[in-house]
Amino acid sequence: SGLQYHGHMFDHLLGVNLSGNPDWQLGALDSWEVNSLATTYTLNLRKGMKWHDGVDVTSKDIEFMMTYYSRDSAKCGGCAIIKKAVADVEIVDSYTAKINLNNPDVIFMNNFDPVEGDMPILPGHYWEKVGDNGFGEKPIGSGPWKYLDRDKGRSIRFEPNLRYWNEKHVPNYDGLKLIQMSDPD
């Protein structure tokens, strides 16, 4: 439900185009493979992606996001699915992680696009440093917009991420301000 409010600063593992169709040029994954039993997904991150603090996005962030979204206190549409489905995550190398599932699931990856899922990739290194409260006050992502500040209940401001990995989607505006408006209906 908050995607329209904060989605500009995050990337999802899978990207979708304006028509809502999968698009390999827009997601954090360069590729992914599933074994014949649909119990292991091997995810290959796009190289060159950076968090807003300049740290590389790595397979450890995939491991962190799976752990984060499977917590008892996690609140998202797909969190219960992740908690039930994921057995463990293996780090293969800096850009490759294997997600092992408890049971076969041929549509598991649908949870990680911005249309079906509400689980963007998260910066494990930063979260561990600042905690939930710190992240809530000054979040970072890997997306085209960087959090600037907010007036709680009124507006949120972003600045362009000029180092965004997808050069075609680097914002060409000086800023973005989203204003909360009441709906008279």
N, C-alpha and C positions, 0 to 999 in steps of 0.2 A: 504493500500500500504506500510505502514511502519512496518508491522508485522515481516518481516524478519530482520528488524533492531533493533526493541525494544521488540519483542514478547517474548524473553527469560526471561524477568524480570517480566512478568505478568501471572496471572492465569485468565482463563475465567470461568464463572459460570458453563458451561458445558464443559466436557473434551472429546477429541476424541483421538483414538489410531492412530498408524502410517498408518492404512488403511483408515482413515477418518471416522470411525464409532464411535458413542457415546460410551464412556467408563466412568462408574461411579467412577472408581478409579483415574481419572485424573482431574476432575473438582473441582471447589470450592464448589459446592453443594453436600451435602450428599444425598439429595433427593428433589423432588419437586412434587407437586400435582396441578391439575387443577380442578376447579369445573365443573359441568355438562354442564354449559352454555359456558365454555371457556372464562369467563370474569374475573376470579380471579385465580391467580397463587400463591400458597404458596411455598416459597423457604426456604429450610433448609440448612444453611451453615455447612460445615464440621468444627467440633471443632478442635482447636489446630493450626489453620492457623495463621500466623503472618505476618505483614508487615515487610519490611526490617529494619525498625527502632525498631522492637520488640513489637509493639502494636498489639493487637488481631484484626483479621479481624472479623467484626460484621455486623449485619443486617443494621446498620446505613450506612455502606459502600454501601450496595445495594441501599438504599434510595438515597445516594449521587450520585451514578453512574447514576441512572435514571434521576435525576434532571440535572446532568451535560450533559448527552447525549441529553437531550431535550431542551437545551438552543438554542436561535436563532443563536448564533455564533458557535455552535458545528459543527465540520466537521468530519463526518464519514459516512460510507455507510449506516448504520442503524439508524442514528440520526433522520432523518425525520420520520421514522417508529415509533420510541420511542415517539417522540414529539406528534404524532397524536394518538397513541394507549393508552398511560398510563394516566389514570385519577388521580390516587394517589398511594402512597405506605404507607402501615400500618406496623409499627414495632410491632411485636407480642412479641418477647423477643430478647435477645442478638444475637441469631443465626437464628431467623425466621422472615421473612418479607412476607407480602402479597402485590402483585402487582394487583391493580384493573384496568381493561381496560375499555375504553369507549365503545368498541364493541367486540363481540366474535372474537377470533383469535386462532385457533387450532394449528397454527405453530409459535406462538409468541416466544417460547423459542429457535427457530432456530437462532435467532439474537445473541445469547450469547455463541456460540462455536467459536473456532478459524478458522473454515473452512468457515462457512457462514457469520459470523459477525466479526466486527472489534472493538468490545466494551468489553475490559477486565474489570474486577472489579477494582475499583479505591479507593485509600486511602483518604476518606473524611477528616479525622482528619488532615492529613498532608497537603492536598491541602488548607484547610482553614487557616492553619498556614503560608504557604509560597506563596500561590497564583499561578496563571498561570505561571508567569515568573519564580518564584522559582522552581516550579515543572519542568518546561522546562530545567532549568539549572542543577538540581540535583533530578531526578525522583526516586521514590521508587515504588516497587511493592510487590507482595507476591510470585513471581515465583522463579525458581531454580537459576537464575543468578541475581546478584545485580550490578547496574550501578556503574562504577568506574570513568570513565572520557571519554572525546571525543576530537577529533581534527575535528572541524566542517568541513563537506564536504570531510573528508578523512577517519576517522575511529572512532570506539567507542569500549571501553573496559569494560568488565564485570568481576566480581569476583564471585566465587561460593557462593551460599547461603547455608552454612553448616547446617542451622537450618530449611531447607525446610521441609514442612509438609509431603511430600511424600518421605520417605527414599529411595525408589527404584530409585528416580530420582534426588537425590542429585548429583551435578556434581562431577566427579572424576578427573577433570583437575584443574590446578592452576588458569587458567584464560581463557577468550574468547575474541578475538579481531576480530571485523568485519571490513574489509577494503573495502571502496567504490572503485569500479573499473568501468571504462567506458566500454561500450559495443561497440566493433568496428562495429557491424551490426546495 
